[in-house]
Amino acid sequence: MACRNGHYDVAEYLIEKCGADVEQPGSVVFEGETIEGAPPLWCAAAAGHLSLVKLLVRRGAKVNSITKTNSTPLRAACFDGHYDIVKFLVQHGADIEMANRHGHTCLMIACYRGHVKIAKFLLALKADANRKSVKGNTALHDCAESGSLEILKILVEHGAQMDVDSYGMTPLLAAAVTGHTHIVEYLIGIPQLFSRKERIDALELLGATYVDKKRDMIGALQFWKSAMNERYRGDGPVIAKPESPPLVAAYDYAREVIEPEALDDLLADPDEMRMQALVIRERILGPAHPDTSYYIRYRGAVYADAGKFRRCIELWNYALDMQQSMLEPLNPMTQSSLFSFTELFSFMVGEEGRQTTRGRRVPPVKREDLMRVFEKAINEVAKGKQMLDKMGDLTCERDFTFLNRVLVITLHLACLLTRETGEKDSEEYNVFHKELYKLIRINAKGKHGRDALHLVHSEDGALVGRYPTCKFPSPHLTKALLKVGANVAARDNDGNTALHLTALLQPWRPILSIDLLNAGAHLDAINNDGKTFQMLLPNKELYDSICPLKYTTLACLAARVVKKTQNISRVPAHLRTFVEMH
């Protein structure tokens, strides 16, 4: 903390008088982000405290020490442009090519942050201008994405190559997708650097960015006209647009404009122009690129804000289908899409019939829309569980956190569906319970080894959102889960059953415990601490609401006696689990 906050005297005292370890790592916060495993030298370098950096190096601090994400003190200094510290660290042996866990080098971060002096210094030291990160981007990509034209020119002078990243993006396309017009114009102005086709794609993509990011329809149209002129210019062969792909309902069946004369007509219909931007972006970037689905979701959110919920739902479903087909299971982008649906449906349920700020009334949620997303969420849980099972011992806490979040989102969608399940044995009722049964059969477990029934009775099932229409625990959802066969005897990593968790709820809700007991939960089952449901109840309120004798069987009484008086190895194998739970 002394190094993070620039307290030289305190740091010197701790080192010289108290023998503090100059390599002792810790957690610090920079710009709202927690950095784990940061050594003191990293903290001082990141915060720009040169005197402390010199002190630590004099006292033996390793100049190439790293954080948990493999970030070095040199990279930390490059991030915020502390040139004097960069120079000092290099003079004392700092490795300019050490990258973080993403393969991002010191030169790349200097380029991305626009620190010209540091970039020049690193290039003078022969830093590799063509090195690639894990995702395949180079320092040129970082310049293009951040708009650092001066550094980009320097990189080109030092022999940097216009290569593609893992998404097939050149620095030219990277500049177009981020809206840095000056970078695009500079690059396409260099003769022979890019083909006509690449220049056309960049101009069309830049136009799409102007529509969605800059909200500049006139500017977008100018770039699309420039691209069209490039396609049909007289000194070369015509480069016609590719044949139109199948029309997409979510895009309102918009067809991409292929003739120069039709471009001006777009201004008369702003909505058509917005759809053009989505169609063009998907054609150029492809469905795998994050920006393709991001801007589809963005446009859907704009429609929702305007009270056009049907258009929003169609666009978001299209984006979700795209993500689930192209991304790995449990990808944060897919999680975000599912969560957005949960928030949207919760808002529509809570605000149904009310007038929005745009004068439209919030319509009721269509059950088929809820079911459609619910089925996709279950599919994501299934694929995520399968992926984690294959990973085995390679799984980490983050993987279970991701699965936990998707499982919780799925349960909240189920909770919304239980509000109107239809008449018993109706088609709606049966379809919902059939899908819920699929979820239970997956037997996915999130954090702390908790399954669906655990989550709806615990704090882990909380979903932080702006419109908490559906809250856990939900008696309706509990009943639905029990109906489709949720295992009341299942235990989490602490040995707790769902019944144990109901005792920890504040306030305790007896109806939930009674439902679980009626479904076969054991009143006398113990957790890893040897505690029963009754022992966990605050103020031992059991007898006020539940008659223990009703839920105590002779088998349970016998199991207690056997466990107390007999060696468990003498109990038949098929009975041991039953005895040990008492």
C-alpha positions in Angstrom: 0.0 0.0 0.0 2.9 2.4 0.7 4.2 1.8 -2.8 0.8 2.1 -4.4 0.2 5.5 -2.7 3.7 6.9 -3.0 4.6 7.0 0.7 8.4 6.8 0.3 9.3 7.3 4.0 6.9 4.6 5.0 8.2 2.1 2.4 11.8 2.9 3.3 11.1 2.4 7.0 9.3 -0.9 6.4 12.2 -2.2 4.3 15.1 -1.0 6.3 13.8 -1.2 9.9 11.2 -3.9 9.7 12.8 -6.2 7.1 9.7 -6.1 4.8 9.9 -8.4 1.9 10.4 -6.3 -1.3 8.7 -9.1 -3.3 5.6 -9.5 -1.1 2.6 -9.7 -3.5 -0.8 -8.3 -2.7 -4.0 -7.1 -4.2 -4.4 -3.4 -5.3 -7.0 -1.5 -7.2 -6.2 0.6 -10.3 -8.9 2.4 -12.2 -11.6 0.3 -10.6 -9.8 -3.0 -11.5 -8.4 -5.3 -8.8 -4.9 -6.5 -9.6 -4.1 -9.8 -7.9 -0.6 -10.8 -6.9 1.0 -7.4 -7.5 4.6 -7.0 -6.1 5.6 -3.7 -4.6 7.7 -2.7 -7.7 4.7 -3.3 -9.9 2.5 -1.0 -7.7 5.1 1.8 -7.6 5.7 1.6 -11.4 2.0 1.6 -12.2 1.3 4.6 -9.9 4.3 6.5 -11.4 6.4 6.8 -8.2 10.0 6.8 -9.7 11.7 7.4 -6.3 10.0 4.3 -4.9 10.9 2.3 -8.0 14.6 3.3 -7.5 14.4 2.4 -3.8 12.9 -1.1 -4.4 15.4 -1.9 -7.2 18.3 -0.8 -4.9 16.9 -3.1 -2.2 16.9 -6.1 -4.6 13.4 -6.1 -6.1 13.3 -8.2 -9.3 12.6 -5.9 -12.3 10.7 -8.7 -14.1 8.5 -9.8 -11.2 4.9 -10.5 -12.3 1.3 -10.3 -11.2 -1.2 -13.2 -11.4 -1.9 -12.2 -15.0 1.8 -12.1 -15.9 2.0 -8.3 -16.0 5.5 -6.9 -15.3 6.4 -3.5 -13.7 7.6 -2.4 -17.1 4.2 -3.1 -18.7 2.5 -1.3 -15.8 4.6 1.8 -16.4 3.9 1.6 -20.1 0.2 1.5 -19.5 0.0 5.0 -17.9 2.9 6.5 -19.9 5.5 6.8 -17.1 8.4 7.3 -19.5 11.1 7.9 -16.8 10.2 4.7 -15.0 10.1 2.8 -18.3 13.6 4.0 -19.1 14.9 3.3 -15.6 13.5 -0.3 -15.6 15.0 -1.1 -19.0 18.4 0.2 -17.9 18.2 -2.2 -15.0 17.4 -5.3 -17.0 13.6 -5.2 -17.6 12.6 -7.5 -20.5 10.7 -5.4 -23.1 9.3 -8.6 -24.7 7.7 -10.1 -21.6 3.9 -10.3 -22.4 1.0 -10.7 -20.0 -1.2 -13.9 -20.1 -3.0 -12.5 -23.1 0.2 -12.3 -25.1 0.0 -8.5 -24.9 3.4 -6.8 -24.9 4.8 -3.5 -23.6 4.9 -2.1 -27.1 1.2 -3.1 -27.7 0.0 -1.4 -24.6 2.0 1.8 -25.3 0.4 1.8 -28.8 -3.1 1.2 -27.5 -2.7 3.9 -24.8 -1.2 6.4 -27.3 2.1 6.9 -25.6 4.3 8.1 -28.5 7.5 8.6 -26.6 7.4 5.2 -25.0 6.6 3.5 -28.3 9.6 5.3 -30.0 11.8 4.2 -27.1 10.8 0.6 -27.3 11.2 0.5 -31.1 14.6 2.0 -30.8 15.5 -1.0 -28.5 14.3 -3.3 -31.4 11.0 -4.3 -29.8 9.2 -6.8 -32.1 6.6 -4.7 -34.0 5.1 -7.8 -35.6 4.6 -9.9 -32.5 1.1 -11.3 -32.0 -1.1 -11.6 -28.9 -3.1 -14.8 -28.1 -5.9 -13.4 -30.2 -3.6 -12.6 -33.1 -3.6 -8.8 -32.9 -0.4 -6.8 -33.4 0.8 -3.4 -32.3 -0.7 -2.0 -35.5 -4.1 -3.4 -34.5 -3.8 -1.6 -31.1 -3.0 1.7 -32.9 -5.9 1.3 -35.2 -8.4 0.5 -32.4 -7.2 3.4 -30.3 -6.8 5.9 -33.0 -3.1 6.5 -32.5 -2.1 7.6 -36.0 1.3 9.0 -35.1 2.4 5.7 -33.6 0.9 3.8 -36.5 3.1 5.7 -38.9 6.2 5.0 -36.8 5.4 1.3 -36.8 5.0 1.2 -40.5 8.4 3.0 -40.8 9.9 0.2 -38.6 8.6 -2.5 -40.9 5.3 -3.5 -39.1 3.2 -5.8 -41.4 -0.5 -5.5 -42.0 -1.5 -8.9 -40.8 -4.8 -10.4 -39.7 -5.9 -11.3 -36.2 -7.8 -14.5 -35.1 -11.0 -12.9 -36.5 -9.5 -12.2 -39.9 -9.3 -8.5 -39.1 -6.6 -6.3 -40.6 -5.6 -3.1 -38.8 -7.6 -1.3 -41.6 -10.8 -3.1 -40.6 -10.0 -2.7 -36.9 -9.9 1.1 -37.5 -13.2 0.9 -39.4 -15.1 -1.0 -36.8 -14.0 1.4 -34.0 -14.8 4.5 -36.1 -11.3 6.0 -36.5 -11.8 7.7 -39.8 -8.4 9.3 -39.9 -6.7 5.9 -39.6 -8.9 4.4 -42.3 -8.3 7.4 -44.7 -4.5 7.2 -44.0 -4.2 3.5 -44.7 -6.4 3.4 -47.8 -4.4 6.3 -49.1 -1.1 4.3 -49.2 -0.7 2.9 -52.7 -0.6 -0.9 -53.0 -1.0 -1.4 -49.3 -4.5 -2.8 -49.6 -6.5 -4.3 -52.4 -9.6 -2.6 -53.8 -11.8 -5.2 -52.1 -10.2 -4.5 -48.7 -10.6 -0.7 -49.2 -14.3 -1.2 -50.1 -14.9 -3.4 -47.1 -13.3 -0.8 -44.8 -15.4 2.0 -46.2 -18.7 0.0 -45.9 -17.8 -1.1 -42.4 -16.9 2.4 -41.4 -20.4 3.5 -42.7 -22.0 0.9 -40.5 -20.0 2.2 -37.5 -21.2 5.7 -38.2 -24.8 4.5 -38.1 -24.6 2.5 -34.9 -21.8 4.1 -32.9 -21.7 7.7 -34.1 -25.4 8.0 -35.0 -24.4 10.0 -38.1 -26.6 8.9 -41.0 -25.2 11.5 -43.4 -21.6 10.5 -42.7 -22.5 6.8 -43.1 -24.1 7.5 -46.5 -21.0 9.3 -47.7 -18.8 6.3 -46.9 -21.2 3.9 -48.5 -21.2 6.1 -51.6 -17.4 6.1 -51.6 -17.4 2.3 -51.4 -19.9 2.1 -54.2 -17.8 4.4 -56.4 -14.8 2.2 -55.7 -16.8 -0.9 -56.8 -17.8 0.7 -60.1 -14.9 3.0 -60.9 -14.0 3.1 -64.6 -10.3 2.2 -64.5 -10.8 -1.4 -63.4 -13.2 -4.4 -63.3 -16.5 -4.0 -61.4 -16.4 -5.5 -58.0 -20.1 -6.3 -57.4 -21.5 -7.1 -54.0 -21.9 -10.8 -53.3 -25.2 -12.4 -53.8 -27.7 -11.6 -51.1 -27.8 -14.2 -48.3 -31.2 -15.5 -47.2 -33.3 -12.6 -45.8 -33.4 -12.4 -42.0 -36.7 -11.8 -40.2 -34.9 -10.1 -37.3 -33.6 -7.5 -39.8 -37.2 -7.0 -41.0 -36.2 -8.8 -44.2 -33.9 -5.9 -45.2 -32.0 -6.5 -48.5 -28.5 -4.9 -48.9 -28.5 -2.1 -51.4 -26.5 -3.1 -54.5 -27.0 -0.1 -56.8 -25.5 3.4 -56.4 -28.9 5.1 -57.2 -30.6 3.3 -54.4 -28.3 4.7 -51.6 -30.0 8.2 -51.5 -33.3 6.5 -50.9 -32.1 5.2 -47.5 -32.2 8.6 -45.9 -35.9 8.7 -46.2 -36.2 5.6 -44.0 -33.8 5.7 -41.0 -34.9 2.3 -39.8 -34.0 0.8 -43.1 -30.6 2.4 -42.9 -30.0 0.9 -39.5 -30.9 -2.5 -40.8 -28.4 -1.9 -43.7 -25.7 -1.3 -41.1 -26.4 -4.6 -39.4 -26.5 -6.6 -42.7 -23.3 -5.0 -43.9 -21.5 -5.7 -40.7 -22.5 -9.3 -40.6 -21.4 -9.8 -44.2 -18.0 -8.3 -43.6 -17.1 -9.4 -40.1 -19.0 -12.7 -40.1 -21.1 -14.1 -37.2 -18.1 -15.1 -35.1 -16.9 -11.5 -34.5 -18.1 -10.1 -31.2 -19.1 -6.8 -32.7 -21.6 -8.5 -35.0 -23.8 -9.7 -32.2 -23.0 -6.7 -30.0 -24.5 -4.2 -32.4 -27.5 -6.4 -33.1 -28.1 -6.4 -29.3 -27.5 -2.7 -29.1 -30.1 -2.0 -31.8 -32.5 -4.3 -30.0 -32.0 -2.3 -26.8 -32.7 0.9 -28.6 -35.9 -0.5 -29.9 -36.9 -1.6 -26.3 -36.2 1.9 -25.0 -38.5 3.2 -27.7 -41.3 0.7 -26.6 -40.8 -1.5 -29.7 -40.4 -4.7 -27.6 -41.3 -7.1 -30.5 -38.4 -5.8 -32.6 -36.1 -6.1 -29.6 -37.0 -9.7 -28.9 -36.5 -10.7 -32.5 -33.1 -9.1 -32.7 -31.9 -10.4 -29.4 -33.0 -13.9 -30.3 -31.1 -13.7 -33.6 -28.0 -12.5 -31.7 -28.3 -15.3 -29.1 -28.7 -17.9 -31.8 -25.5 -16.5 -33.4 -23.6 -16.6 -30.1 -24.7 -20.1 -29.2 -23.7 -21.5 -32.7 -20.3 -19.7 -32.8 -19.0 -19.3 -29.3 -17.8 -21.8 -26.7 -20.3 -22.8 -24.0 -20.7 -20.4 -21.1 -19.1 -17.5 -23.0 -19.6 -14.2 -21.1 -21.3 -12.7 -24.2 -23.9 -15.5 -24.3 -24.4 -15.1 -20.5 -24.9 -11.4 -21.1 -27.6 -12.0 -23.8 -29.5 -14.5 -21.5 -29.3 -12.0 -18.6 -30.6 -9.2 -20.8 -33.6 -11.3 -21.8 -34.3 -12.0 -18.1 -34.2 -8.3 -17.3 -36.4 -7.4 -20.3 -39.0 -10.0 -19.5 -39.0 -9.0 -15.8 -39.5 -5.4 -16.8 -42.4 -6.3 -19.1 -44.1 -8.4 -16.4 -43.7 -5.7 -13.8 -44.6 -2.8 -16.0 -47.3 -4.4 -18.1 -49.9 -1.9 -19.3 -48.0 1.1 -18.2 -47.1 3.9 -20.6 -43.4 4.3 -21.5 -41.7 7.7 -21.9 -42.2 7.4 -25.6 -46.0 7.1 -25.2 -46.2 3.4 -25.9 -47.8 0.9 -23.4 -45.7 -2.0 -22.2 -47.3 -5.2 -23.7 -47.7 -8.5 -21.9 -44.9 -11.0 -22.3 -45.8 -13.7 -24.8 -45.4 -17.1 -23.2 -43.9 -18.5 -26.4 -41.2 -15.8 -26.2 -40.3 -16.9 -22.7 -40.3 -20.5 -23.6 -38.1 -19.9 -26.6 -35.4 -18.3 -24.5 -35.9 -20.8 -21.6 -35.1 -23.6 -24.0 -32.0 -21.9 -25.3 -30.9 -21.3 -21.7 -31.3 -25.0 -20.9 -29.3 -25.8 -23.9 -26.5 -23.5 -22.7 -26.5 -25.2 -19.3 -26.3 -28.6 -20.9 -23.4 -27.7 -23.2 -21.6 -25.9 -20.3 -22.0 -29.0 -18.0 -20.7 -31.2 -20.8 -17.7 -29.0 -21.4 -16.8 -28.9 -17.6 -17.1 -32.7 -17.4 -14.7 -33.1 -20.3 -12.2 -30.6 -18.6 -12.2 -32.7 -15.4 -9.4 -31.5 -13.1 -8.6 -28.6 -15.4 -11.7 -26.7 -14.4 -11.2 -23.6 -12.2 -13.4 -21.5 -10.0 -14.3 -19.2 -12.9 -15.8 -22.1 -14.9 -18.1 -23.0 -12.0 -19.0 -19.3 -11.6 -20.0 -19.1 -15.3 -22.1 -22.3 -15.0 -23.6 -21.0 -11.8 -24.7 -17.8 -13.5 -26.2 -19.4 -16.5 -28.0 -21.9 -14.2 -29.4 -19.1 -12.1 -30.5 -17.1 -15.1 -32.3 -20.3 -16.4 -34.1 -20.7 -13.1 -35.2 -17.1 -13.1 -36.7 -17.6 -16.5 -38.4 -20.7 -15.1 -39.7 -18.6 -12.2 -41.3 -16.1 -14.6 -42.9 -19.0 -16.5 -44.4 -20.4 -13.3 -46.4 -17.2 -12.9 -48.7 -18.5 -15.7 -48.2 -22.2 -16.2 -51.6 -22.7 -17.7 -54.3 -25.1 -16.6 -53.0 -28.4 -15.2 -52.5 -31.0 -18.0 -52.9 -28.2 -20.7 -50.3 -28.1 -23.5 -48.6 -25.1 -22.0 -48.4 -26.8 -18.6 -46.9 -30.0 -20.0 -44.4 -28.3 -22.3 -43.0 -26.2 -19.5 -42.7 -29.1 -17.1 -41.1 -31.2 -19.9 -38.4 -28.6 -20.4 -37.9 -28.2 -16.6 -37.5 -31.9 -16.4 -34.7 -31.6 -19.0 -32.9 -29.1 -16.8 -33.1 -31.4 -13.7 -31.8 -34.3 -15.7 -28.7 -32.4 -16.7 -27.8 -32.3 -13.0 -25.7 -29.2 -13.4 -24.0 -27.8 -10.3 -22.7 -24.3 -9.8 -20.7 -22.7 -7.0 -20.4 -24.8 -3.8 -21.7 -27.8 -5.6 -25.3 -26.6 -5.5 -27.9 -27.9 -8.0 -31.1 -26.2 -9.2 -33.1 -27.1 -6.0 -30.3 -25.8 -3.8 -30.0 -22.5 -5.8 -33.7 -21.6 -5.5 -33.4 -21.8 -1.7 -30.0 -20.0 -1.3 -28.3 -16.6 -1.7 -26.4 -18.1 -4.6 -29.7 -18.0 -6.5 -29.9 -14.2 -6.3 -29.8 -12.4 -9.7 -28.8 -8.8 -9.4 -30.8 -6.8 -11.9 -32.8 -3.6 -12.3 -36.2 -5.4 -12.4 -36.3 -8.2 -9.8 -39.9 -9.3 -10.6 -39.1 -12.9 -9.7 -37.3 -13.4 -6.4 -36.0 -16.6 -4.8 -37.1 -18.5 -3.0 -40.3 -19.0 -5.0 -42.8 -21.5 -3.7 -44.3 -21.9 -7.2 -40.9 -22.8 -8.7 -40.1 -25.1 -5.7 -43.3 -27.1 -6.4 -42.5 -27.2 -10.1 -39.0 -28.5 -9.5 -40.3 -31.2 -7.1 -43.0 -32.2 -9.6 -40.4 -33.0 -12.2 -38.2 -35.0 -9.9 -35.7 -32.7 -8.3 -33.6 -34.7 -5.8 -34.4 -33.5 -2.3 -31.5 -35.6 -0.9 -28.9 -34.0 -3.1 -26.0 -32.4 -1.1 -23.8 -29.5 -1.8 -20.1 -29.3 -1.0 -20.9 -28.6 2.7 -23.3 -31.6 2.9 -26.4 -29.4 3.0 -29.6 -30.5 1.4 -32.1 -27.9 0.1 -33.9 -28.4 3.4 -30.9 -27.3 5.3 -30.7 -24.1 3.2 -34.3 -23.2 3.9 -33.4 -23.0 7.6 -30.8 -20.4 6.8 -33.3 -18.1 4.9 -34.1 -14.8 6.6 -36.9 -14.9 7.5 -37.5 -18.6 7.5 -40.5 -19.6 5.4 -42.1 -22.8 6.7 -44.1 -23.5 3.5 -40.8 -24.1 1.6 -39.5 -26.6 4.2 -42.9 -28.4 4.3 -43.0 -28.8 0.6 -39.5 -30.4 0.7 -40.5 -32.6 3.6 -43.6 -33.7 1.8 -41.5 -34.6 -1.2 -39.3 -36.9 0.9 -36.6 -34.7 2.4 -35.2 -36.2 5.6 -35.8 -34.0 8.7 -32.8 -35.6 10.5 -30.3 -35.6 7.7 -27.0 -34.0 8.8 -24.5 -31.9 6.9 -20.7 -32.0 7.1 -20.8 -30.3 10.4 -23.2 -32.8 11.8 -26.1 -30.4 11.9 -29.7 -31.2 11.0 -32.2 -28.8 9.5 -33.7 -28.2 13.0 -30.3 -27.3 14.5 -29.8 -24.6 11.8 -33.2 -23.0 12.5 -33.1 -19.6 14.3 -34.6 -19.8 17.7 -35.5 -23.5 17.1 -38.9 -22.5 15.6 -39.6 -26.0 14.3 -42.5 -27.0 16.6 -44.4 -23.8 15.7 -44.9 -24.9 12.2 -43.9 -28.5 11.6 -44.8 -31.7 13.5 -41.5 -33.7 13.5 -43.3 -37.1 14.1 -45.1 -36.7 10.8 -41.7 -36.8 9.0 -39.8 -39.3 11.1 -39.9 -42.9 10.0 -38.8 -46.1 11.7 -36.0 -46.4 9.1 -34.7 -43.0 10.1 -34.8 -43.9 13.9 -33.1 -47.2 13.2 -30.4 -45.5 11.1 -29.6 -43.1 14.0 -29.2 -46.0 16.4 -27.0 -48.0 14.0 -24.8 -45.0 13.3 -24.3 -44.5 17.0 -23.7 -48.1 18.1 -22.3 -50.0 15.1 -19.2 -50.0 12.9 -20.3 -48.6 9.6 -18.3 -51.2 7.8 -20.7 -53.9 9.1 -23.6 -52.2 7.5 -24.5 -53.7 4.0 -23.1 -51.5 1.2 -26.5 -50.6 -0.2 -27.6 -49.1 3.1 -24.5 -47.2 4.1 -25.4 -43.9 2.4 -28.8 -43.9 4.1 -27.2 -44.6 7.5 -24.4 -42.0 7.1 -26.8 -39.2 6.2 -28.5 -39.5 9.7 
